[in-house]
Amino acid sequence: MADLVPALVMDDASVTYRTFGSKRSVEGSRTPKWMSGHIGAVDYVPAVRNVSFVAHHGESIGLIGHNGSGKSTLMRAMAGLVPLAGGSVYTDGRASLLGVGGALMKDLTGERNITLGCLALGLSPKQVAERFDSVVEFADIGPSIRLPMRALSSGQAARLRFAISTAAQPEILLIDEALATGDAKFRKKSKERIDLIRDTAGTVVLVSHSMSTIRQTCSRGLWMHRGQLRMDGPVDEVVDAYEESLG
């Protein structure tokens, strides 16, 4: 790995969420325990704790762990979407986060979202025009591309979102469960697109609960557990250890 160039560095990174309590100060022997407390109480929840690793250009990395382990928060930290409570994140290139919950303009058509999405990714109007047809073809949702986004199924919206997000060939592509939607044909196309990005020295980090997808798509695994990085290594070794922990 010594000859590889770092694309993303997480240096002792931590993310803490601040929550505001809604309990009321009520006293009395008949008052349920859950009702006692302070109005406006603030609590701090450590979502990611002291995570360090280096992702290199050309790597495809699978990020695994059970729900609530900090995977999505870590992805958002990589993309610079949440402030760090400690540590640092360094990137060589732009990090693009693709998630199933990512927002598209629901009142605009799929066609209009392609234009606006590609412009937001930094493409020029000329580049958008040149790549427009290929994005439509890749999404493969037929005449529905002319409908408002709110009229599309969740699967169609996810396909379109993936097509838009990869149109600009991002240097660092962060995918949060986006491959869980779509049929086998689209998943195959998505994997081929990921392979293309990786082969052109891009870096891909994929979050998925599908261990088969992680094994097929990634060469390296990161296992998050309770906000901390529990294991980092070859994907098969990490997935085997994770699956063993699940019994």
C-alpha positions as CSV (number, residue, x, y, z in Angstrom):
1,M,0.0,0.0,0.0
2,A,3.1,2.2,0.3
3,D,2.9,3.2,-3.4
4,L,-0.8,4.3,-3.2
5,V,-1.8,7.9,-2.8
6,P,-4.1,8.8,0.0
7,A,-7.5,10.1,-1.1
8,L,-9.2,10.4,2.3
9,V,-7.7,10.5,5.8
10,M,-9.8,10.3,9.0
11,D,-7.5,11.4,11.8
12,D,-8.9,10.5,15.3
13,A,-12.3,11.8,14.1
14,S,-15.2,12.1,16.5
15,V,-18.8,13.3,16.0
16,T,-21.2,14.1,18.8
17,Y,-24.9,14.9,18.5
18,R,-26.6,17.3,20.8
19,T,-30.1,16.3,21.8
20,F,-32.6,18.5,23.7
21,G,-34.8,16.8,26.4
22,S,-38.5,17.2,26.5
23,K,-39.1,15.9,30.0
24,R,-40.9,18.2,32.5
25,S,-40.1,18.9,36.1
26,V,-43.0,17.3,37.9
27,E,-42.8,16.1,41.5
28,G,-45.1,13.8,43.5
29,S,-45.3,10.2,44.5
30,R,-47.8,9.4,41.7
31,T,-45.6,10.9,39.0
32,P,-44.1,8.3,36.6
33,K,-40.3,8.2,36.7
34,W,-40.0,9.1,33.0
35,M,-41.8,12.4,33.6
36,S,-39.2,13.8,36.0
37,G,-36.4,15.8,34.6
38,H,-35.5,19.3,33.5
39,I,-37.1,21.4,30.8
40,G,-34.7,22.0,27.9
41,A,-32.1,19.6,29.2
42,V,-29.3,19.0,26.8
43,D,-27.7,15.6,26.3
44,Y,-24.6,14.8,24.2
45,V,-24.5,11.5,22.3
46,P,-21.1,10.3,20.9
47,A,-22.0,8.8,17.5
48,V,-18.4,8.4,16.2
49,R,-15.5,8.1,18.5
50,N,-11.8,8.5,17.6
51,V,-11.9,6.9,14.2
52,S,-8.7,6.8,12.1
53,F,-8.0,5.3,8.7
54,V,-6.6,6.1,5.3
55,A,-8.4,5.4,2.1
56,H,-6.3,5.4,-1.1
57,H,-7.0,6.3,-4.7
58,G,-8.4,3.3,-6.5
59,E,-9.7,1.6,-3.4
60,S,-13.2,0.2,-2.9
61,I,-14.1,0.0,0.8
62,G,-17.1,-1.6,2.5
63,L,-18.3,0.0,5.7
64,I,-20.3,-2.5,7.8
65,G,-21.9,-2.8,11.2
66,H,-25.3,-3.1,12.8
67,N,-27.8,-0.3,12.9
68,G,-26.7,2.5,15.2
69,S,-23.0,1.7,14.9
70,G,-22.2,5.1,13.4
71,K,-21.8,4.1,9.7
72,S,-24.0,6.8,8.2
73,T,-22.7,9.5,10.6
74,L,-19.1,8.5,9.6
75,M,-20.0,8.8,5.9
76,R,-21.5,12.3,6.5
77,A,-18.3,13.3,8.3
78,M,-16.3,12.1,5.3
79,A,-18.4,14.3,3.1
80,G,-18.0,17.3,5.4
81,L,-21.8,17.4,6.2
82,V,-21.5,17.3,10.0
83,P,-19.1,19.1,12.2
84,L,-16.4,17.1,14.1
85,A,-16.2,17.2,17.9
86,G,-12.6,16.2,17.6
87,G,-9.9,15.1,15.1
88,S,-9.7,16.0,11.4
89,V,-10.8,14.8,7.9
90,Y,-8.6,15.4,4.9
91,T,-9.6,14.7,1.3
92,D,-7.7,14.8,-2.0
93,G,-10.6,15.6,-4.3
94,R,-14.3,16.2,-3.8
95,A,-16.3,13.7,-1.8
96,S,-19.9,13.0,-3.1
97,L,-22.3,11.4,-0.8
98,L,-25.0,9.2,-2.4
99,G,-27.8,8.0,-0.1
100,V,-31.3,6.6,-0.5
101,G,-32.5,9.5,1.6
102,G,-30.8,12.1,-0.5
103,A,-33.0,14.9,-1.5
104,L,-34.2,15.6,-5.0
105,M,-36.6,18.4,-6.0
106,K,-39.9,16.6,-5.6
107,D,-41.9,19.1,-7.6
108,L,-39.6,19.1,-10.6
109,T,-39.4,16.4,-13.3
110,G,-36.7,13.8,-13.4
111,E,-35.3,15.6,-16.5
112,R,-35.0,18.9,-14.6
113,N,-33.4,17.2,-11.6
114,I,-30.7,15.7,-13.9
115,T,-29.8,19.2,-15.1
116,L,-29.8,20.8,-11.6
117,G,-28.1,17.8,-10.0
118,C,-25.2,17.7,-12.5
119,L,-24.7,21.5,-12.2
120,A,-24.6,21.1,-8.4
121,L,-21.8,18.5,-8.9
122,G,-19.7,21.1,-10.7
123,L,-20.4,20.2,-14.4
124,S,-20.7,23.1,-16.8
125,P,-23.9,23.6,-18.8
126,K,-22.1,22.2,-21.9
127,Q,-21.0,19.1,-20.0
128,V,-24.5,18.6,-18.6
129,A,-25.9,18.7,-22.2
130,E,-23.3,16.2,-23.3
131,R,-24.0,13.7,-20.5
132,F,-27.7,14.2,-20.2
133,D,-28.8,11.3,-22.5
134,S,-26.3,8.9,-20.9
135,V,-27.8,9.7,-17.4
136,V,-31.3,9.1,-18.7
137,E,-30.2,5.8,-20.3
138,F,-28.4,4.6,-17.2
139,A,-31.4,5.4,-14.9
140,D,-33.6,3.5,-17.3
141,I,-37.0,4.6,-15.8
142,G,-38.6,5.1,-19.2
143,P,-41.3,7.8,-19.7
144,S,-41.3,8.4,-15.9
145,I,-38.3,10.6,-16.4
146,R,-40.8,13.3,-17.5
147,L,-42.9,13.1,-14.3
148,P,-42.4,15.1,-11.1
149,M,-40.1,13.3,-8.7
150,R,-43.0,12.9,-6.2
151,A,-44.7,10.6,-8.7
152,L,-41.8,8.2,-9.0
153,S,-41.4,5.0,-6.9
154,S,-38.6,4.9,-4.3
155,G,-36.8,2.5,-6.6
156,Q,-37.0,4.8,-9.6
157,A,-35.9,7.7,-7.5
158,A,-32.9,5.8,-6.2
159,R,-31.9,4.7,-9.8
160,L,-32.1,8.3,-11.0
161,R,-30.1,9.6,-8.0
162,F,-27.3,7.1,-8.6
163,A,-27.2,8.0,-12.3
164,I,-26.9,11.7,-11.5
165,S,-24.4,11.3,-8.7
166,T,-22.0,9.3,-10.8
167,A,-22.3,11.4,-13.9
168,A,-19.4,13.6,-12.9
169,Q,-17.1,10.8,-12.1
170,P,-16.4,11.9,-8.5
171,E,-12.9,11.5,-7.0
172,I,-14.5,10.1,-3.8
173,L,-17.9,8.4,-4.0
174,L,-19.7,7.6,-0.8
175,I,-22.6,5.3,-1.2
176,D,-25.0,4.8,1.7
177,E,-27.3,1.7,1.0
178,A,-28.1,3.1,-2.5
179,L,-27.5,-0.3,-4.1
180,A,-30.1,-2.0,-1.9
181,T,-32.8,-0.8,-4.4
182,G,-33.4,-1.9,-8.0
183,D,-33.4,-5.2,-9.7
184,A,-30.5,-7.5,-10.4
185,K,-29.9,-5.8,-13.8
186,F,-29.5,-2.4,-12.2
187,R,-27.3,-3.6,-9.4
188,K,-25.0,-5.1,-12.0
189,K,-24.9,-1.8,-13.9
190,S,-24.2,0.0,-10.6
191,K,-21.3,-2.3,-9.8
192,E,-19.9,-1.8,-13.2
193,R,-20.1,2.0,-12.7
194,I,-18.4,1.7,-9.4
195,D,-15.6,-0.4,-10.9
196,L,-15.1,2.3,-13.6
197,I,-14.8,5.0,-11.0
198,R,-12.3,2.9,-9.0
199,D,-10.3,1.9,-12.1
200,T,-9.9,5.6,-13.0
201,A,-8.2,6.1,-9.6
202,G,-11.4,7.1,-7.8
203,T,-12.2,6.0,-4.3
204,V,-15.5,4.3,-3.3
205,V,-16.8,3.8,0.2
206,L,-20.0,1.7,0.4
207,V,-22.3,1.2,3.3
208,S,-24.6,-1.9,3.0
209,H,-26.2,-4.5,5.1
210,S,-25.8,-7.0,2.3
211,M,-22.6,-8.8,2.9
212,S,-22.7,-10.4,-0.5
213,T,-22.7,-6.9,-2.1
214,I,-19.8,-5.8,0.1
215,R,-17.8,-8.9,-0.8
216,Q,-18.5,-8.5,-4.6
217,T,-17.9,-4.8,-4.7
218,C,-15.2,-4.0,-2.2
219,S,-11.6,-5.1,-1.6
220,R,-11.3,-3.8,1.9
221,G,-13.6,-3.7,4.9
222,L,-14.1,-1.4,7.8
223,W,-16.3,-2.7,10.7
224,M,-17.9,0.0,12.9
225,H,-19.2,-1.0,16.4
226,R,-20.7,1.4,18.8
227,G,-19.2,4.4,17.1
228,Q,-15.7,3.0,17.0
229,L,-13.6,1.3,14.3
230,R,-13.4,-2.3,15.4
231,M,-11.6,-3.9,12.4
232,D,-9.9,-2.7,9.2
233,G,-8.5,-5.2,6.7
234,P,-9.2,-7.4,3.6
235,V,-12.9,-7.5,2.9
236,D,-13.4,-11.2,3.4
237,E,-11.5,-11.3,6.7
238,V,-13.6,-8.4,8.1
239,V,-16.9,-9.7,6.8
240,D,-16.1,-13.2,8.2
241,A,-15.3,-11.7,11.6
242,Y,-18.5,-9.6,11.6
243,E,-20.7,-12.5,10.6
244,E,-19.2,-14.7,13.3
245,S,-19.9,-12.0,15.9
246,L,-23.6,-12.2,14.8
247,G,-23.6,-15.9,15.4
